[in-house]
Amino acid sequence: MSTSPPPSSSPPLAPFPLSSYTAAMASVETTQQPRDVPAQTYLGNSVIPIVNKLQDIFAQLGSGAAPIDLPQVAVVGSQSSGKSSVLEALVGRDFLPRGSEICTRRPLVLQLVQLPKPKQTKEDGGNEEGAVGEGEKGGGVQKQREQQAEWGEFLHIPGKRFYDFSAIRSEIQAETEREVGTNKGVSDKQIRLKIYSPHVLNITLVDLPGITKVPVGDQPSDIEARIRTMILSYIKHETCIILAVSPANADLSVSDALQMARIADPDGSRTIGVITKLDIMDRGTDARNFLLGNVIPLKLGYIGIVNRSQQDINANLSIREALAQEESFFRSRPVYHGLADRCGVQKLGEKLNVILVQHIRGILPDLKARINTQIVTLQKELASYGELTESKAGQGALMLNILTRYSYAFTSVVDGKSEDMSTTELAGGARIHYIFQSIFVKSLEEVNPCEDLSDEDIRTAIQNATGPKNVLFVPEVPFEVLVRRQIARLLDPALQCARFVYDELVKIMHRCETFEIQRFPNLRRRLEEVVAGFLREGLMPAETMITHLIEMEMDYINTSHPAFIGGSRAVEEALRGRSAKVQQHLPRPRSDSEMAVERAVLVEKKNRGILARSALPAPGTENGPRTERPTTSGSSIEASGKWGLSSIFGGGADGRANGRDQMTGKMFATDLNPAVEVTSGIQLREVNHVKRDLHSVLIRRLYREDFFAEMLQEKEEIAVRRRRCKEVLVVLQQAAWTLEELPLDYTLPQGSFMMPSTGAASGATQYSLDKGSSHMGSLMGNMPSALPGSPRFGSASRLVRRSYTGDGIIPGLSMPGSFGSVGSPLSSSSFMKESLNVVPYLGML
Ligand SMILES: Nc1nc2c(ncn2[C@@H]2O[C@H](COP(=O)(O)OP(=O)(O)OP(=O)(O)O)[C@@H](O)[C@H]2O)c(=O)[nH]1
């Protein structure tokens, strides 16, 4: 390629000699709509400055941390494919680090901000277009004015304007090295640069490190994978337009850029193909087929570019001269003549701008909705962190509130009133109920009253009790000894039941630890200690009481109980059984004593039946509760071959089951008046100790002024999260306000959001910007007009304003659930009123 300056006959070149277009863009900054520019043009391009503004706002949160993806253009491609050259050509200035050893090693976010063109006077010697080339007519004043009108600013050096573009280049290099050193290291930490110029279009571009295969210098062995991941993290977002740069001197089918783009954008709806190095293709070949999309089709099509070669750069060929060279290159190649709309940096700039505008217009409504949703989510999150208070009074109120809420939460879980109750497992009060109803009853059922007690044992015990004599009547002492031993077997299941209830209460203790409590690790630890101690203190007397109850049962065997058969009645029953054999088919009137026993048995059965409702088979089934008196079934003591405990307690053929019935019935029926109708299962009658006293214990042990500061020391992590949450909220709020500047109505009609196609038919009309601004009008013509003057304009502002008033976004955030209200829904008296009935011996828990 020749490095000679353009022919003298050529007009002086500005990077983008788009006079009418530029005039329109200039007015965007001043929000004045120029008279000669179609409304749609103005409206369409008004979105880019807004997105730029949003980008700045989100940049406050640091790189990669924006909560919302904003539209941008990312330049991807393999190393040395010409990405940076494309960017420089778009900006029209040399400002990127270059040299054979230098490559892009950190993402560079480049925001191009179009400024109004400086006014020119006749004395300046400027022309109407203002497109004055370097060293051209106009002399020093004009040149200086132009130079002053273009500058760059880095986010990491706020407020400093770089008028000298070579200083920008040095700063990019220095900033890269500050992060990743000098030896080829790569980082995903962005460098953010803004270029203000009258000669640029409003576009945000991201220059990404090129894809490499072989690690060099400080690069890790997985450098290729890392760079691909970094690139994907930008281009995967639906809001990103991908500029896939591939050199023309390599086959498109091996293009890394197109391969990456296809991964992120499989249907190619946001990928523009850029073919560089058209000038150094093999002799006899051209890129016509590439540009026409015949090799790899892309919906947004391709643009062919000729950038400066390394030799051009070494020879200090300016970009303006390079653009002129490019123009003459395409002019001199007849093969590209029919493809004017797909050739040249200028066309790329125009195309990008148009696509970006359409793209932004398509996603802005969703962007607004996402910002609003994020604000609401963050407000909730912030509210959950609570506020910090320094004053003793405030701390006291906070403490009281936390303790009261905790007690209330505990009681709610026990009562089954908790708001976040589980739907997958039993918990809280329901689980305690289950422990009594099912686990406890079942474990009693499993106690076999005749276990380890054979007839031989009983006979031996009786013989031992008679001493050396033969006695006429059965002595009582062995009976009591044997029965006591069996009653003792009930102790373990009862103690185990108490343990289970205790364990459940401990679980509830952890479950009630709200986020509020987790905020304060000291308070949480102390609270756990106090509650755990309190529960343990309840368990000990409960266990003692259970032991006493069992001991009481062992100490006095109530042989006057109507259900107790005793030796004489057993004999009587046995005799009656014999006569019954004779009259077994005749109905027999029942004696008073029989009826009394039957009544008592019925009451017991009822209690037992209720107690073990879930554990026993239904009445009438084989093993179901028997409503007949067992001893009348014709199976006498003798017949059963048993005359031990089971026979004494009325056991028949199924001595074991009935014995168990008796034992369990005894446990639960001894205190009951037979006349009392029992209507439900185990009645938790006693006032629950935990429920009654938890709140007061917490207050007594934790509500101490000298503890406040220590207890309310917040977790560092929470403090950081709250700070971050506030920052993001402020940023989102600014973003929401920025979006107020837009009319709501710029959404495209349904189904019309299609990137302009560069197909042979449509491309020519869509990208003929240099023919005047009317093309923009026609391009945007399918968009609904929503001018500031239209009645619908402003609805967005109203809407947004409405959503932010009264919601207490920072500052002065008012949070639901903020502390300080001592008169909370649960003062201790209100939940003290609640009572929980427990089985007497568990009442201590
Ligand atoms: N002849 C010619 N050389 C080009 C063209 N585009 C880029 N080059 C040269 O190719 C080399 C690499 O260009 P860059 O723009 O730095 O490529 P890059 O893709 O940004 O490289 P990395 O940032 O290192 O990935 C430079 O020497 C450029 O001068 C072109 O269209 N024609």
The ligand as a Gaussian input file, in Angstrom:
#p B3LYP/6-31G(d) Opt

LIG

0 1
 N       -1.882000      -3.669000       5.816000
 C       -2.739000      -3.633000       6.813000
 N       -2.299000      -3.775000       8.066000
 C       -3.197000      -3.713000       9.072000
 C       -4.567000      -3.551000       8.852000
 N       -5.215000      -3.541000      10.048000
 C       -4.264000      -3.689000      10.981000
 N       -3.045000      -3.802000      10.403000
 C       -1.783000      -4.003000      11.106000
 O       -1.871000      -5.171000      11.885000
 C       -1.156000      -5.012000      13.078000
 C       -2.068000      -5.284000      14.251000
 O       -3.072000      -4.327000      14.297000
 P       -3.823000      -3.947000      15.623000
 O       -4.847000      -2.969000      15.278000
 O       -2.868000      -3.601000      16.692000
 O       -4.474000      -5.341000      15.924000
 P       -5.240000      -5.781000      17.236000
 O       -6.231000      -6.784000      16.816000
 O       -5.743000      -4.620000      17.976000
 O       -4.091000      -6.451000      18.044000
 P       -4.128000      -6.877000      19.596000
 O       -4.648000      -5.733000      20.346000
 O       -2.715000      -7.127000      19.885000
 O       -4.951000      -8.071000      19.681000
 C       -0.634000      -3.587000      13.094000
 O        0.663000      -3.580000      12.680000
 C       -1.485000      -2.898000      12.080000
 O       -0.814000      -1.860000      11.455000
 C       -5.016000      -3.404000       7.504000
 O       -6.207000      -3.267000       7.206000
 N       -4.066000      -3.468000       6.530000

